[in-house]
Amino acid sequence: AVDSGWSVRLTATSGRTVLASLSSATLSESDEVHLLGVVEDVGALESVELVHQGVVVLRQTASPVALEKVQLTRVDARSVRVTWNHHAAPFLSVAHFGSTRTTLTLRATGGSVLLAHDDLEGGQLELSASSGVATVRQRVTMP
C-alpha cells in the first residue's frame, strides 16, 4: 500500500471530527485500485467524507434508519426469507447466533433476501440495517 493523497473524515453526532489517511493498493490482477485505512470508532456518525488532496469529493450524511415491516419466513429446512422496508433501510446484513456466530449475508438490498443457513437451528438472527452510514440492529428468534 502506498500514500494515495486520499483521506476519510468522520463526523460524529457529538460534533467530534476525525481525519484519517488512506493508502491505495491493487488487490487483484485487475487494474482496480482500492483505498485502505484504519479509523478509530468515533461513535454514532453524522457524516462520512472522502477527501482527495484536501478537496471533498464525496459526502454521505447519516439518514435515519429503521428496521420496519420485517418478516422472517422459513422456506424449508435449509433456508429463511427475510423481507424488510428497504426505503427505511437500504442495506441489510444478517448473522446467526447459536453455538457460534455465522454471517449469512452482508449488505443485501431490495427488501427481500433468501438465506441458506445450512441447517442452523435455534439461536437468534441478528438483523443489521444500514443507510450506508447509520446502522440499527435487532435480534429475533430463528424461525
SERO-4910 file (N, C-alpha, C, O; in steps of 0.05 Angstrom, whole numbers):
BEGIN
 pado doro    nc1    nc2    nc3   cac1   cac2   cac3    cc1    cc2    cc3    oc1    oc2    oc3
  Ala    A     17    -24      0      0      0      0     18     25      0     39     26     13
  Val    A      9     45    -15     24     70    -17      6     93    -10    -18     92    -12
  Asp    A     19    116     -2      4    140      3    -11    148    -22      0    148    -44
  Ser    A    -36    155    -18    -53    159    -41    -62    188    -45    -73    195    -66
  Gly    A    -58    205    -25    -70    232    -26    -99    232    -18   -112    253    -18
  Trp    A   -110    209    -11   -138    206     -3   -139    204     28   -121    194     41
  Ser    A   -161    214     39   -167    211     67   -197    209     71   -213    215     53
  Val    A   -205    201     95   -233    199    102   -237    216    127   -222    215    146
  Arg    A   -259    232    127   -265    248    150   -292    239    162   -312    238    148
  Leu    A   -291    231    187   -315    222    201   -324    244    220   -308    254    235
  Thr    A   -350    251    219   -361    270    238   -382    255    254   -401    245    243
  Ala    A   -378    255    280   -397    242    298   -420    260    305   -418    284    302
  Thr    A   -441    248    315   -464    265    324   -457    282    348   -470    302    353
  Ser    A   -435    275    362   -426    291    384   -411    316    374   -405    334    390
  Gly    A   -405    318    348   -390    340    337   -361    334    333   -347    349    319
  Arg    A   -351    312    345   -323    304    342   -317    297    313   -333    283    300
  Thr    A   -294    306    302   -286    300    275   -259    287    275   -241    295    290
  Val    A   -256    266    259   -231    251    256   -224    249    227   -241    242    211
  Leu    A   -199    257    220   -190    254    192   -168    233    192   -149    234    207
  Ala    A   -171    213    175   -152    191    173   -142    188    144   -158    188    126
  Ser    A   -115    184    141   -104    180    115   -111    152    105   -114    133    120
  Leu    A   -113    150     78   -118    124     66    -95    117     47    -84    135     34
  Ser    A    -89     92     46    -68     82     28    -83     70      4   -106     63      6
  Ser    A    -68     67    -18    -80     54    -42    -65     28    -47    -41     26    -42
  Ala    A    -79      9    -57    -67    -17    -63    -83    -30    -85   -107    -27    -87
  Thr    A    -69    -45   -102    -82    -62   -122    -85    -89   -109    -65   -102   -102
  Leu    A   -110    -99   -107   -115   -123    -92   -118   -148   -109   -122   -170    -98
  Ser    A   -118   -145   -135   -121   -168   -152   -105   -163   -178    -90   -144   -180
  Glu    A   -108   -182   -197    -94   -180   -222   -105   -158   -240    -93   -151   -260
  Ser    A   -128   -147   -232   -140   -125   -249   -126    -99   -243   -108    -97   -227
  Asp    A   -136    -78   -257   -125    -52   -253   -139    -37   -231   -134    -13   -227
  Glu    A   -158    -50   -217   -173    -37   -195   -155    -29   -173   -138    -45   -163
  Val    A   -157     -4   -164   -143      6   -141   -162     10   -118   -184     21   -122
  His    A   -156      0    -94   -173      1    -71   -160     20    -50   -136     21    -48
  Leu    A   -177     34    -36   -167     51    -14   -170     36     12   -190     23     18
  Leu    A   -149     37     29   -148     22     54   -141     41     77   -125     59     73
  Gly    A   -153     36    100   -146     53    123   -158     41    148   -177     25    147
  Val    A   -148     49    170   -158     42    197   -167     67    210   -152     87    212
  Val    A   -192     67    219   -204     91    231   -214     84    259   -227     63    262
  Glu    A   -209    101    278   -219     96    305   -250     99    306   -261    113    290
  Asp    A   -262     86    326   -290     88    330   -297    115    342   -287    121    364
  Val    A   -312    131    329   -319    157    339   -348    158    350   -358    179    358
  Gly    A   -361    135    349   -389    134    359   -408    138    336   -401    133    312
  Ala    A   -433    145    342   -453    149    322   -445    170    302   -435    192    309
  Leu    A   -448    164    276   -438    182    255   -460    201    245   -483    194    242
  Glu    A   -451    225    240   -468    245    227   -462    245    197   -480    248    180
  Ser    A   -436    243    190   -428    242    162   -401    229    158   -385    227    176
  Val    A   -397    221    133   -371    210    124   -364    225     98   -380    228     80
  Glu    A   -339    235     97   -330    249     74   -305    236     63   -287    228     78
  Leu    A   -304    233     37   -280    223     23   -266    247     12   -278    263     -3
  Val    A   -240    250     19   -225    275     12   -201    267     -4   -186    249      3
  His    A   -197    281    -27   -173    277    -43   -157    303    -45   -167    323    -56
  Gln    A   -133    302    -35   -115    325    -35   -129    350    -24   -127    372    -36
  Gly    A   -143    346     -2   -156    369     12   -183    377      1   -196    395     13
  Val    A   -193    364    -20   -219    371    -32   -239    349    -26   -233    325    -32
  Val    A   -262    356    -15   -283    336    -10   -295    327    -37   -306    344    -51
  Val    A   -293    301    -43   -304    291    -69   -329    276    -65   -344    271    -84
  Leu    A   -335    267    -40   -359    253    -34   -367    257     -5   -350    255     12
  Arg    A   -392    263     -1   -402    267     27   -428    252     30   -447    255     14
  Gln    A   -428    234     50   -452    218     56   -461    225     84   -446    222    103
  Thr    A   -486    235     86   -496    242    113   -513    218    123   -525    203    107
  Ala    A   -514    215    149   -530    194    161   -559    201    159   -567    222    170
  Ser    A   -574    185    146   -603    189    147   -615    170    167   -603    149    173
  Pro    A   -638    177    179   -650    159    198   -654    131    186   -663    129    163
  Val    A   -649    111    201   -652     83    191   -669     68    211   -666     72    236
  Ala    A   -686     51    201   -704     36    219   -709      8    207   -710      5    183
  Leu    A   -712    -11    225   -720    -38    216   -750    -39    218   -762    -43    239
  Glu    A   -763    -34    195   -793    -33    194   -803    -56    177   -791    -64    158
  Lys    A   -826    -66    185   -840    -86    169   -823   -111    163   -824   -121    141
  Val    A   -807   -119    183   -790   -143    179   -807   -168    182   -823   -171    200
  Gln    A   -804   -186    162   -817   -212    163   -797   -233    158   -781   -232    139
  Leu    A   -797   -254    175   -780   -277    172   -798   -301    166   -817   -306    181
  Thr    A   -791   -315    144   -807   -338    137   -788   -362    131   -770   -360    114
  Arg    A   -793   -384    145   -777   -408    139   -788   -420    113   -811   -427    111
  Val    A   -771   -422     93   -778   -432     67   -777   -462     67   -795   -475     57
  Asp    A   -756   -473     78   -753   -502     81   -732   -507    103   -725   -488    117
  Ala    A   -723   -532    105   -704   -538    127   -677   -524    124   -662   -523    144
  Arg    A   -671   -513    101   -645   -501     96   -645   -471     90   -624   -460     86
  Ser    A   -669   -459     89   -669   -431     82   -692   -415     95   -713   -425    103
  Val    A   -686   -389     98   -704   -370    110   -705   -345     92   -684   -336     82
  Arg    A   -729   -335     87   -732   -310     72   -736   -287     92   -753   -289    110
  Val    A   -721   -265     88   -724   -241    104   -733   -219     85   -721   -214     65
  Thr    A   -755   -206     93   -764   -183     78   -765   -159     97   -770   -162    121
  Trp    A   -759   -135     87   -758   -111    103   -764    -87     86   -764    -88     61
  Asn    A   -770    -64     99   -775    -39     84   -748    -27     76   -735    -14     91
  His    A   -741    -32     51   -715    -23     41   -714      8     37   -693     19     32
  His    A   -737     21     38   -737     50     37   -727     62     63   -714     83     64
  Ala    A   -734     48     85   -725     57    112   -697     48    118   -683     60    135
  Ala    A   -688     26    105   -661     15    109   -652      1     83   -659    -22     79
  Pro    A   -637     15     66   -630      3     40   -613    -22     42   -615    -39     24
  Phe    A   -596    -25     63   -578    -48     65   -584    -65     89   -590    -54    111
  Leu    A   -583    -91     86   -588   -109    109   -567   -131    110   -561   -144     90
  Ser    A   -555   -134    133   -537   -156    138   -549   -174    159   -563   -165    177
  Val    A   -545   -201    157   -557   -219    176   -536   -239    185   -521   -250    169
  Ala    A   -536   -244    211   -518   -264    224   -535   -282    242   -554   -273    253
  His    A   -527   -307    244   -540   -327    262   -523   -329    287   -498   -333    285
  Phe    A   -535   -327    310   -521   -331    335   -533   -356    348   -556   -356    357
  Gly    A   -517   -377    349   -524   -402    362   -500   -409    379   -491   -393    396
  Ser    A   -489   -433    375   -464   -440    390   -441   -424    379   -421   -420    393
  Thr    A   -443   -415    354   -423   -398    341   -437   -376    326   -462   -377    322
  Arg    A   -423   -356    317   -434   -334    301   -428   -340    272   -405   -345    264
  Thr    A   -449   -340    255   -446   -346    227   -459   -323    211   -482   -318    214
  Thr    A   -443   -310    194   -454   -289    177   -468   -303    153   -457   -320    140
  Leu    A   -494   -294    149   -510   -306    128   -511   -288    103   -513   -298     81
  Thr    A   -510   -262    107   -509   -243     84   -499   -216     93   -502   -208    116
  Leu    A   -486   -202     75   -476   -175     80   -487   -156     59   -485   -162     35
  Arg    A   -498   -134     68   -507   -112     50   -527   -121     29   -525   -113      6
  Ala    A   -546   -138     37   -568   -145     18   -584   -120     12   -587   -103     29
  Thr    A   -595   -119    -12   -611    -96    -20   -638   -106    -32   -641   -129    -38
  Gly    A   -657    -87    -35   -681    -93    -50   -705   -101    -33   -727   -102    -43
  Gly    A   -701   -105     -7   -724   -111     11   -730   -140     15   -749   -146     30
  Ser    A   -716   -158      1   -721   -187      5   -695   -202     -1   -682   -197    -21
  Val    A   -689   -221     16   -666   -238     12   -672   -266     22   -684   -270     43
  Leu    A   -664   -286      6   -667   -314     14   -640   -323     25   -619   -322     11
  Leu    A   -640   -333     50   -616   -341     64   -614   -371     67   -631   -383     79
  Ala    A   -593   -383     56   -587   -411     61   -572   -412     87   -551   -400     90
  His    A   -583   -427    106   -570   -427    133   -558   -454    140   -550   -459    163
  Asp    A   -556   -473    121   -542   -498    124   -550   -512    150   -533   -521    165
  Asp    A   -576   -515    154   -587   -530    177   -581   -518    204   -581   -532    224
  Leu    A   -574   -492    206   -571   -479    232   -598   -479    246   -618   -470    234
  Glu    A   -599   -488    270   -625   -490    284   -623   -474    310   -601   -470    321
  Gly    A   -646   -464    319   -647   -449    344   -631   -424    343   -624   -414    321
  Gly    A   -625   -413    366   -609   -388    367   -625   -364    357   -650   -365    357
  Gln    A   -611   -344    350   -623   -319    341   -610   -309    315   -588   -316    309
  Leu    A   -626   -293    301   -615   -279    278   -611   -250    286   -629   -237    298
  Glu    A   -588   -239    280   -583   -210    284   -586   -197    257   -572   -203    238
  Leu    A   -606   -178    256   -611   -162    232   -597   -136    236   -602   -122    256
  Ser    A   -580   -128    217   -566   -103    219   -574    -86    194   -565    -92    172
  Ala    A   -590    -66    198   -600    -49    176   -583    -24    175   -576    -13    195
  Ser    A   -577    -15    150   -560      8    147   -569     26    124   -580     17    104
  Ser    A   -563     52    128   -567     72    107   -541     75     91   -541     89     71
  Gly    A   -520     61     99   -494     65     87   -476     80    107   -451     78    105
  Val    A   -488     94    125   -473    109    146   -484    101    174   -469     92    191
  Ala    A   -510    105    178   -522     98    204   -532     69    203   -540     58    183
  Thr    A   -531     56    227   -539     28    229   -556     24    253   -553     37    274
  Val    A   -575      5    251   -591     -4    274   -592    -34    273   -593    -46    252
  Arg    A   -591    -47    297   -590    -76    299   -614    -85    315   -625    -72    333
  Gln    A   -623   -110    308   -645   -122    323   -640   -152    322   -632   -163    302
  Arg    A   -644   -165    345   -642   -195    346   -670   -206    348   -688   -197    362
  Val    A   -674   -228    332   -700   -242    332   -695   -272    334   -673   -281    326
  Thr    A   -715   -286    343   -713   -315    345   -713   -328    317   -728   -320    300
  Met    A   -695   -347    314   -694   -362    288   -721   -375    283   -730   -391    300
  Pro    A   -733   -371    260   -760   -383    255   -757   -413    250   -777   -427    245
***
